[in-house]
Amino acid sequence: MGNNHNLLAFPTKPYFIGEDGYIIKKVINGATLATLFSAVRFDAVHLHDTSVARLQRWKEGRLSNNEGSKV
């Protein structure tokens, strides 16, 4: 389901072993969003900081509709 093309990270995968049910023996962690953004040359820190700043301005009622629709 996940791949770099659509920016959906590969999910964390638990590997199961057992006949009487599921026993988690090993977990392989998927990629983080920061890793994916970095792979496509986006600055994850800048995206985070910009998003937090815009959210704060929205909460304070200081974000225009035009500004809010910008990517």
Secondary structure as a PSIPRED ss2 file (coil, helix, strand):
# PSIPRED VFORMAT (PSIPRED V4.0)

   1 M C   1.000  0.000  0.000
   2 G C   1.000  0.000  0.000
   3 N E   0.000  0.000  1.000
   4 N C   1.000  0.000  0.000
   5 H C   1.000  0.000  0.000
   6 N C   1.000  0.000  0.000
   7 L C   1.000  0.000  0.000
   8 L E   0.000  0.000  1.000
   9 A C   1.000  0.000  0.000
  10 F C   1.000  0.000  0.000
  11 P C   1.000  0.000  0.000
  12 T C   1.000  0.000  0.000
  13 K E   0.000  0.000  1.000
  14 P E   0.000  0.000  1.000
  15 Y E   0.000  0.000  1.000
  16 F E   0.000  0.000  1.000
  17 I E   0.000  0.000  1.000
  18 G C   1.000  0.000  0.000
  19 E C   1.000  0.000  0.000
  20 D C   1.000  0.000  0.000
  21 G C   1.000  0.000  0.000
  22 Y C   1.000  0.000  0.000
  23 I E   0.000  0.000  1.000
  24 I E   0.000  0.000  1.000
  25 K E   0.000  0.000  1.000
  26 K E   0.000  0.000  1.000
  27 V E   0.000  0.000  1.000
  28 I E   0.000  0.000  1.000
  29 N C   1.000  0.000  0.000
  30 G C   1.000  0.000  0.000
  31 A C   1.000  0.000  0.000
  32 T C   1.000  0.000  0.000
  33 L H   0.000  1.000  0.000
  34 A H   0.000  1.000  0.000
  35 T H   0.000  1.000  0.000
  36 L H   0.000  1.000  0.000
  37 F H   0.000  1.000  0.000
  38 S H   0.000  1.000  0.000
  39 A H   0.000  1.000  0.000
  40 V C   1.000  0.000  0.000
  41 R C   1.000  0.000  0.000
  42 F C   1.000  0.000  0.000
  43 D C   1.000  0.000  0.000
  44 A H   0.000  1.000  0.000
  45 V H   0.000  1.000  0.000
  46 H H   0.000  1.000  0.000
  47 L H   0.000  1.000  0.000
  48 H H   0.000  1.000  0.000
  49 D H   0.000  1.000  0.000
  50 T H   0.000  1.000  0.000
  51 S H   0.000  1.000  0.000
  52 V H   0.000  1.000  0.000
  53 A H   0.000  1.000  0.000
  54 R H   0.000  1.000  0.000
  55 L H   0.000  1.000  0.000
  56 Q H   0.000  1.000  0.000
  57 R H   0.000  1.000  0.000
  58 W H   0.000  1.000  0.000
  59 K H   0.000  1.000  0.000
  60 E C   1.000  0.000  0.000
  61 G C   1.000  0.000  0.000
  62 R C   1.000  0.000  0.000
  63 L C   1.000  0.000  0.000
  64 S C   1.000  0.000  0.000
  65 N H   0.000  1.000  0.000
  66 N H   0.000  1.000  0.000
  67 E H   0.000  1.000  0.000
  68 G H   0.000  1.000  0.000
  69 S C   1.000  0.000  0.000
  70 K C   1.000  0.000  0.000
  71 V C   1.000  0.000  0.000
